[in-house]
């Protein structure tokens, strides 16, 4: 890398790390935040849900806007919004103000993540340097999720929950100050307006889908509101497909969705994020409901998982460069599945913590190799003019996966125990064990399927699609 590339990489990785920390920093402090501002127990989950709805619902739209009107511009604007909304959250005195801040933080994340990834992929040509950059990005983002949990607990214990918001402000200010001088603008000069019908249907569909998944996780899959939201989400996404087929300047060109690497790469990413984030949920139940750990101790225990994901991110780029994205998806998924399956042996004594720490470290390595394989595969062979779209799709996959996994695994635990958290420790352990086995099976099955589908003429398709995309691009 040149000296300038290293500076650009440091800036972009730092911003993505901050976004990841921001996503998880409130997870272990929600009861304290709710008590401080007067949230009822029933409404407490909206502190997380408000963020997730905005982050997942607007990612694809803002990723395409970055392509059309400027990635650098959207990235800087998103970081400025993240800083301002964090300050608003830190100074909030009512639930309404805090939820407004969380929605704005989600919108900022939906802008910064795909724009930052597109700037990263266009700063490095396809090959070993891009693979390494995406590996480091994946490592720091995963480390950020774990760091957020630990940092949220520490800040709340030592200072106040408000610092979980306020810590973002100086970091965002530094990125906004440095980005204009370091980053190079890139955009399409397009003669068409933004595809508004496509934007409305896909954003509405994603919002409804995420809301339905979240509601199902809270109230059960038989809840009529959850079912109505899920059906509305599916209907709007189907409508989006037909809108795009007829649009002269589609938000997501249909040819992109026919590319093998995009479809199956994102499938791998969906499973990777759904299984690993839901595994953290399952192990949180185990640590707190079975072993009796506090929220802070639980966050610290997951520090080992964070170390594993950092190691996996450093390794993932090398694996992809040497063996390819398909091998990284298959190998990473197999390692994650094996490590997860070993957790079925967990018992009710504290001595089983050592198995948990070892398995989460190894599983974190495998998960991150899988994620790097997903990111490289899902963005390879895509013209620079559509990198914002490709990274927007990948980011949307990540957000939906994070939202999907926990309700599914929670339903499995509840079906086994009847009451989930708060039940007898042995009953909780039984439910967690069944869910862990299902989690492992999903990872292995998805990795085998994706590797099989990618192995069928992927090289020829990638070359053909690259030539076709260059012909269609308007630069």
C-alpha positions as CSV (number, residue, x, y, z in Angstrom):
1,X,0.0,0.0,0.0
2,X,1.1,3.6,-0.6
3,X,1.2,6.0,2.3
4,X,-2.0,7.7,1.1
5,X,-3.8,4.3,0.9
6,X,-2.8,3.5,4.4
7,X,-4.2,6.8,5.7
8,X,-7.4,6.3,3.7
9,X,-7.7,2.7,5.1
10,X,-7.1,3.9,8.7
11,X,-9.8,6.6,8.3
12,X,-12.4,4.3,6.8
13,X,-11.7,1.4,9.2
14,X,-11.9,3.7,12.1
15,X,-15.3,4.9,11.0
16,X,-16.6,1.4,10.5
17,X,-15.3,0.4,13.9
18,X,-17.1,3.3,15.5
19,X,-20.4,2.3,13.7
20,X,-20.0,-1.2,15.0
21,X,-19.4,0.0,18.5
22,X,-22.4,2.2,18.3
23,X,-24.6,-0.7,17.2
24,X,-23.9,-2.8,20.4
25,X,-22.8,-0.3,23.0
26,X,-26.3,0.0,24.6
27,X,-27.2,-3.8,24.5
28,X,-26.0,-4.5,28.1
29,X,-27.1,-1.1,29.5
30,X,-30.8,-1.0,28.4
31,X,-32.3,-1.5,31.9
32,X,-30.1,1.4,33.2
33,X,-31.1,3.7,30.3
34,X,-34.7,2.8,30.7
35,X,-34.6,3.5,34.5
36,X,-32.9,6.8,33.9
37,X,-35.4,8.1,31.4
38,X,-38.6,6.4,32.6
39,X,-39.1,3.7,29.9
40,X,-41.6,1.1,30.8
41,X,-40.4,-2.5,30.5
42,X,-42.6,-3.2,27.6
43,X,-41.2,-0.3,25.6
44,X,-37.5,-0.8,26.5
45,X,-36.7,-2.9,23.4
46,X,-37.6,0.1,21.2
47,X,-34.2,1.7,22.1
48,X,-32.6,-1.1,20.0
49,X,-35.5,-1.5,17.5
50,X,-35.6,2.1,16.5
51,X,-32.0,1.9,15.5
52,X,-32.3,-1.4,13.7
53,X,-35.4,-0.3,11.7
54,X,-33.7,2.8,10.3
55,X,-30.3,1.1,9.7
56,X,-31.7,-1.9,7.8
57,X,-34.6,-0.1,6.0
58,X,-32.6,2.7,4.4
59,X,-29.2,1.0,3.7
60,X,-29.9,-0.1,0.1
61,X,-31.4,3.3,-0.8
62,X,-28.6,5.3,0.6
63,X,-26.0,3.0,-0.9
64,X,-27.4,3.7,-4.3
65,X,-27.7,7.4,-3.6
66,X,-23.9,7.3,-2.8
67,X,-23.3,5.9,-6.3
68,X,-25.4,8.6,-7.9
69,X,-24.6,11.7,-6.0
70,X,-21.2,11.1,-4.3
71,X,-19.9,8.5,-1.9
72,X,-17.5,10.9,-0.2
73,X,-20.3,13.5,0.3
74,X,-22.7,11.0,1.8
75,X,-20.0,9.5,4.0
76,X,-19.0,12.8,5.5
77,X,-22.7,13.8,5.9
78,X,-23.5,10.5,7.6
79,X,-20.6,10.9,10.0
80,X,-21.7,14.4,10.9
81,X,-25.3,13.2,11.5
82,X,-23.9,10.3,13.7
83,X,-22.0,12.8,15.8
84,X,-25.0,15.2,16.2
85,X,-27.5,12.4,16.9
86,X,-25.1,10.9,19.5
87,X,-24.9,14.2,21.2
88,X,-28.7,14.4,21.2
89,X,-29.0,10.9,22.7
90,X,-26.4,11.7,25.4
91,X,-28.3,14.9,26.4
92,X,-31.8,13.3,26.2
93,X,-34.2,13.9,29.1
94,X,-37.3,12.1,27.8
95,X,-37.9,8.7,26.0
96,X,-39.1,10.5,22.9
97,X,-35.9,12.5,22.5
98,X,-33.8,9.3,23.0
99,X,-35.8,7.3,20.4
100,X,-35.4,10.2,17.9
101,X,-31.7,10.1,18.5
102,X,-31.6,6.3,17.9
103,X,-33.5,6.7,14.6
104,X,-31.1,9.4,13.5
105,X,-28.2,7.1,14.5
106,X,-29.7,4.3,12.4
107,X,-30.0,6.6,9.4
108,X,-26.4,7.8,9.8
109,X,-25.3,4.1,9.9
110,X,-27.3,3.4,6.8
111,X,-25.4,6.1,5.0
112,X,-21.9,5.6,6.4
113,X,-21.6,1.9,6.1
114,X,-22.3,1.3,2.4
115,X,-20.6,4.6,1.4
116,X,-17.5,3.8,3.5
117,X,-17.3,0.3,2.0
118,X,-17.7,1.6,-1.5
119,X,-14.9,4.1,-0.9
120,X,-12.8,1.2,0.4
121,X,-13.4,-1.1,-2.5
122,X,-12.8,1.6,-5.1
123,X,-9.6,2.7,-3.3
124,X,-8.1,-0.8,-3.8
125,X,-8.3,-2.8,-7.1
126,X,-9.6,-6.3,-7.0
127,X,-6.9,-8.6,-5.7
128,X,-4.7,-9.2,-2.6
129,X,-4.8,-5.5,-1.4
130,X,-8.6,-5.3,-1.6
131,X,-8.9,-8.8,0.1
132,X,-6.6,-7.6,2.9
133,X,-8.5,-4.3,3.3
134,X,-11.9,-6.1,3.5
135,X,-10.4,-8.6,5.9
136,X,-9.2,-5.8,8.2
137,X,-12.6,-4.1,7.9
138,X,-14.4,-7.3,8.9
139,X,-12.1,-7.8,11.8
140,X,-12.5,-4.3,13.2
141,X,-16.3,-4.3,12.7
142,X,-16.6,-7.6,14.6
143,X,-14.3,-6.4,17.2
144,X,-16.4,-3.3,17.4
145,X,-19.5,-5.3,18.2
146,X,-17.7,-6.9,21.1
147,X,-16.0,-3.8,22.2
148,X,-19.3,-2.0,22.3
149,X,-20.8,-4.5,24.7
150,X,-17.7,-4.3,27.0
151,X,-17.4,-0.5,26.7
152,X,-21.1,0.1,27.4
153,X,-20.9,-1.8,30.6
154,X,-17.7,0.0,31.7
155,X,-18.9,3.5,30.9
156,X,-22.2,2.8,32.7
157,X,-20.5,1.4,35.8
158,X,-17.8,4.1,36.0
159,X,-19.5,7.2,34.6
160,X,-23.0,7.2,33.2
161,X,-25.0,5.6,30.4
162,X,-24.9,9.0,28.7
163,X,-21.3,8.4,27.8
164,X,-22.3,5.5,25.7
165,X,-23.6,8.2,23.3
166,X,-21.2,11.0,24.0
167,X,-18.1,9.0,23.3
168,X,-19.0,9.0,19.6
169,X,-19.0,12.8,19.3
170,X,-15.2,13.5,19.3
171,X,-14.5,10.5,17.0
172,X,-17.1,11.6,14.5
173,X,-15.8,15.2,14.6
174,X,-12.3,13.9,13.8
175,X,-13.5,11.9,10.8
176,X,-15.5,14.8,9.4
177,X,-12.4,17.0,9.7
178,X,-10.0,14.6,8.0
179,X,-12.2,13.0,5.4
180,X,-12.4,15.8,2.9
181,X,-8.6,16.0,2.5
182,X,-8.0,12.2,2.4
183,X,-10.9,10.8,0.4
184,X,-11.4,11.0,-3.4
185,X,-14.9,11.6,-4.7
186,X,-16.4,9.2,-7.2
187,X,-19.9,9.1,-8.6
188,X,-22.0,8.5,-11.7
189,X,-23.2,11.4,-13.8
190,X,-26.6,10.0,-14.5
191,X,-29.2,11.6,-16.8
192,X,-32.1,9.8,-15.0
193,X,-33.7,10.8,-11.7
194,X,-33.5,8.5,-8.7
195,X,-35.9,5.5,-9.0
196,X,-38.5,6.8,-6.6
197,X,-41.0,3.9,-7.0
198,X,-38.2,1.4,-6.4
199,X,-36.9,3.4,-3.4
200,X,-40.4,3.5,-1.8
201,X,-41.1,-0.2,-2.3
202,X,-37.8,-1.5,-1.2
203,X,-37.5,0.8,1.8
204,X,-41.0,0.1,2.9
205,X,-40.5,-3.6,2.4
206,X,-37.4,-3.7,4.5
207,X,-38.9,-1.6,7.2
208,X,-42.0,-3.9,7.4
209,X,-39.8,-7.0,7.3
210,X,-37.5,-5.8,10.1
211,X,-40.4,-4.6,12.2
212,X,-42.2,-8.0,11.7
213,X,-39.1,-10.0,12.7
214,X,-38.5,-7.8,15.8
215,X,-42.2,-8.1,16.8
216,X,-42.2,-11.8,16.3
217,X,-39.1,-12.1,18.6
218,X,-40.9,-10.2,21.3
219,X,-44.5,-11.5,21.1
220,X,-44.2,-14.8,19.2
221,X,-44.6,-15.8,15.6
222,X,-48.4,-16.1,16.0
223,X,-48.7,-12.4,16.8
224,X,-51.1,-10.8,14.2
225,X,-49.1,-7.5,14.0
226,X,-45.9,-9.5,13.4
227,X,-47.6,-11.6,10.7
228,X,-49.2,-8.6,9.0
229,X,-45.8,-6.7,8.9
230,X,-44.0,-9.7,7.5
231,X,-46.7,-10.2,4.8
232,X,-46.6,-6.5,3.9
233,X,-42.8,-6.7,3.8
234,X,-42.8,-9.6,1.4
235,X,-45.5,-8.0,-0.8
236,X,-43.6,-4.8,-1.1
237,X,-40.3,-6.6,-1.9
238,X,-42.1,-8.6,-4.6
239,X,-43.6,-5.3,-6.0
240,X,-40.0,-3.9,-5.9
241,X,-38.9,-6.7,-8.2
242,X,-41.5,-5.9,-10.8
243,X,-40.9,-2.1,-10.5
244,X,-37.2,-2.6,-11.2
245,X,-37.8,-4.7,-14.3
246,X,-39.7,-1.8,-15.9
247,X,-37.7,1.1,-14.6
248,X,-35.4,2.9,-17.1
249,X,-32.9,3.6,-14.3
250,X,-33.6,1.0,-11.6
251,X,-32.4,1.3,-8.1
252,X,-31.1,-2.3,-8.3
253,X,-30.6,-3.4,-11.9
254,X,-32.1,-6.9,-12.4
255,X,-28.8,-8.1,-13.9
256,X,-27.1,-7.5,-10.6
257,X,-29.5,-9.8,-8.9
258,X,-28.8,-12.5,-11.5
259,X,-25.1,-12.5,-10.8
260,X,-24.1,-15.7,-9.1
261,X,-21.5,-14.1,-6.8
262,X,-23.9,-11.4,-5.6
263,X,-26.8,-13.8,-4.9
264,X,-24.8,-16.6,-3.2
265,X,-22.3,-14.3,-1.6
266,X,-25.1,-12.5,0.2
267,X,-26.7,-15.8,1.1
268,X,-23.5,-16.7,2.9
269,X,-23.5,-13.4,4.6
270,X,-27.1,-13.6,5.8
271,X,-26.4,-16.9,7.5
272,X,-23.1,-15.8,8.9
273,X,-24.6,-12.8,10.7
274,X,-27.8,-14.5,11.7
275,X,-26.1,-17.4,13.3
276,X,-23.3,-15.6,15.1
277,X,-25.4,-12.7,16.5
278,X,-28.0,-15.2,17.7
279,X,-25.3,-17.4,19.2
280,X,-24.3,-14.4,21.3
281,X,-27.9,-14.1,22.4
282,X,-28.0,-17.8,23.3
283,X,-24.8,-17.6,25.3
284,X,-26.0,-14.5,27.1
285,X,-29.0,-16.5,28.3
286,X,-26.6,-19.3,29.4
287,X,-24.2,-17.0,31.2
288,X,-26.9,-14.9,33.0
289,X,-29.7,-17.4,33.5
290,X,-27.7,-20.6,34.1
291,X,-24.4,-19.5,35.5
292,X,-25.7,-16.2,37.1
293,X,-23.3,-13.8,35.6
294,X,-23.9,-10.0,35.7
295,X,-24.3,-8.0,32.5
296,X,-20.8,-6.5,32.8
297,X,-19.2,-10.0,33.4
298,X,-21.1,-11.3,30.4
299,X,-19.8,-8.5,28.2
300,X,-16.2,-9.2,29.4
301,X,-16.6,-13.0,28.6
302,X,-17.4,-12.1,25.0
303,X,-14.1,-10.3,24.8
304,X,-12.6,-13.7,23.8
305,X,-15.0,-13.9,20.9
306,X,-13.9,-10.4,19.8
307,X,-10.2,-11.6,19.8
308,X,-11.3,-14.6,17.6
309,X,-13.0,-12.3,15.1
310,X,-10.0,-10.0,14.9
311,X,-7.8,-13.1,14.2
312,X,-10.2,-14.3,11.7
313,X,-10.3,-11.0,9.9
314,X,-6.5,-10.9,9.7
315,X,-6.5,-14.5,8.4
316,X,-9.5,-14.1,6.1
317,X,-7.9,-11.8,3.5
318,X,-5.0,-14.2,3.2
319,X,-7.3,-17.2,2.8
320,X,-9.3,-15.4,0.1
321,X,-6.2,-14.3,-1.8
322,X,-4.7,-17.8,-1.8
323,X,-7.7,-20.0,-2.1
324,X,-10.6,-17.8,-3.2
325,X,-13.8,-16.6,-1.7
326,X,-15.6,-20.0,-2.2
327,X,-12.9,-21.8,-0.1
328,X,-13.1,-19.1,2.6
329,X,-16.9,-19.5,2.8
330,X,-16.7,-23.3,3.0
331,X,-13.7,-23.5,5.4
332,X,-14.9,-20.6,7.7
333,X,-18.4,-22.0,7.8
334,X,-17.2,-25.5,8.7
335,X,-14.9,-24.2,11.5
336,X,-17.8,-22.1,12.9
337,X,-20.2,-25.0,12.7
338,X,-17.8,-27.4,14.5
339,X,-17.0,-24.9,17.3
340,X,-20.7,-24.0,17.8
341,X,-21.7,-27.7,18.0
342,X,-19.2,-28.3,20.8
343,X,-21.3,-25.9,22.9
344,X,-24.0,-28.5,23.1
345,X,-21.9,-30.0,25.9
346,X,-22.2,-27.0,28.2
347,X,-23.4,-27.8,31.8
348,X,-24.6,-25.9,34.8
349,X,-21.3,-25.6,36.7
350,X,-18.9,-22.7,36.3
351,X,-16.1,-25.0,35.0
352,X,-17.9,-25.1,31.6
353,X,-16.9,-21.5,31.0
354,X,-13.5,-22.7,29.7
355,X,-15.2,-24.6,26.9
356,X,-17.4,-21.6,26.1
357,X,-14.3,-19.3,25.8
358,X,-12.4,-21.7,23.7
359,X,-15.3,-22.5,21.4
360,X,-16.3,-18.8,20.9
361,X,-12.7,-17.9,20.0
362,X,-12.4,-20.7,17.4
363,X,-15.9,-20.0,16.2
364,X,-15.1,-16.3,15.9
365,X,-12.1,-17.1,13.7
366,X,-14.3,-19.2,11.4
367,X,-17.2,-16.8,11.3
368,X,-14.9,-13.9,10.3
369,X,-13.2,-15.9,7.6
370,X,-16.7,-16.7,6.3
371,X,-17.7,-13.0,6.5
372,X,-14.6,-11.9,4.6
373,X,-15.3,-14.5,1.9
374,X,-18.9,-13.2,1.7
375,X,-17.8,-9.5,1.3
376,X,-15.1,-10.3,-1.3
377,X,-17.5,-12.6,-3.2
378,X,-20.5,-10.2,-3.1
379,X,-18.5,-7.2,-4.4
380,X,-16.2,-8.9,-6.9
381,X,-16.7,-8.4,-10.6
382,X,-18.9,-5.3,-10.0
383,X,-18.0,-2.2,-11.8
384,X,-16.7,0.7,-9.7
385,X,-19.8,2.7,-10.7
386,X,-22.0,0.2,-8.9
387,X,-19.8,-0.5,-5.8
388,X,-22.2,1.6,-3.6
389,X,-25.0,-0.7,-4.8
390,X,-23.0,-3.9,-4.1
391,X,-21.9,-2.8,-0.7
392,X,-25.4,-1.5,0.1
393,X,-26.8,-5.0,-0.7
394,X,-24.1,-6.5,1.5
395,X,-24.8,-4.1,4.3
396,X,-28.5,-4.8,4.0
397,X,-27.8,-8.5,4.2
398,X,-25.8,-7.9,7.4
399,X,-28.6,-5.9,9.0
400,X,-31.4,-8.3,8.1
401,X,-29.2,-11.2,9.3
402,X,-28.6,-9.6,12.6
403,X,-32.4,-8.9,13.0
404,X,-33.5,-12.4,11.8
405,X,-31.3,-14.6,13.9
406,X,-32.4,-13.7,17.4
407,X,-36.2,-14.1,16.9
408,X,-35.6,-17.5,15.4
409,X,-33.3,-18.8,18.1
410,X,-35.5,-17.2,20.8
411,X,-38.5,-19.1,19.5
412,X,-36.6,-22.4,19.6
413,X,-35.6,-21.7,23.3
414,X,-39.1,-20.7,24.2
415,X,-40.6,-23.8,22.5
416,X,-38.3,-26.0,24.6
417,X,-38.6,-24.2,27.9
418,X,-42.1,-22.6,27.7
419,X,-40.9,-19.4,29.3
420,X,-37.3,-18.8,28.1
421,X,-35.3,-16.5,30.3
422,X,-36.5,-16.6,33.8
423,X,-37.3,-20.4,33.7
424,X,-35.5,-23.0,35.7
425,X,-31.7,-23.0,34.9
426,X,-31.8,-26.6,33.7
427,X,-34.8,-25.8,31.4
428,X,-33.0,-22.8,30.0
429,X,-29.9,-24.9,29.4
430,X,-32.0,-27.5,27.5
431,X,-33.5,-24.9,25.3
432,X,-30.1,-23.2,24.6
433,X,-28.6,-26.6,23.7
434,X,-31.2,-27.4,21.1
435,X,-30.9,-23.9,19.6
436,X,-27.1,-24.2,19.5
437,X,-27.4,-27.5,17.6
438,X,-29.8,-25.9,15.1
439,X,-27.5,-22.9,14.8
440,X,-24.5,-25.2,13.9
441,X,-26.6,-27.1,11.4
442,X,-27.6,-23.9,9.6
443,X,-24.1,-22.7,9.2
444,X,-22.8,-26.0,7.8
445,X,-25.7,-26.5,5.4
446,X,-25.5,-23.0,4.1
447,X,-21.8,-23.1,3.6
448,X,-22.0,-26.3,1.7
449,X,-24.8,-25.0,-0.5
450,X,-23.1,-21.7,-1.3
451,X,-19.8,-23.3,-2.0
452,X,-21.5,-25.8,-4.4
453,X,-23.4,-23.0,-6.2
454,X,-20.4,-20.8,-6.5
455,X,-18.4,-23.6,-8.0
456,X,-20.5,-23.9,-11.1
457,X,-18.9,-21.8,-13.8
458,X,-18.3,-18.9,-11.4
459,X,-15.1,-17.7,-13.2
460,X,-16.7,-17.6,-16.7
461,X,-19.8,-15.8,-15.3
462,X,-17.6,-13.2,-13.5
463,X,-15.7,-12.4,-16.6
464,X,-18.9,-12.2,-18.7
465,X,-20.7,-10.0,-16.1
466,X,-17.7,-7.6,-15.8
467,X,-17.7,-7.0,-19.6
468,X,-21.5,-6.5,-19.6
469,X,-21.4,-4.1,-16.6
470,X,-18.7,-2.0,-18.3
471,X,-20.9,-1.7,-21.3
472,X,-23.9,-0.7,-19.2
473,X,-22.1,1.7,-16.9
474,X,-22.5,5.5,-17.5
475,X,-19.3,7.2,-16.4
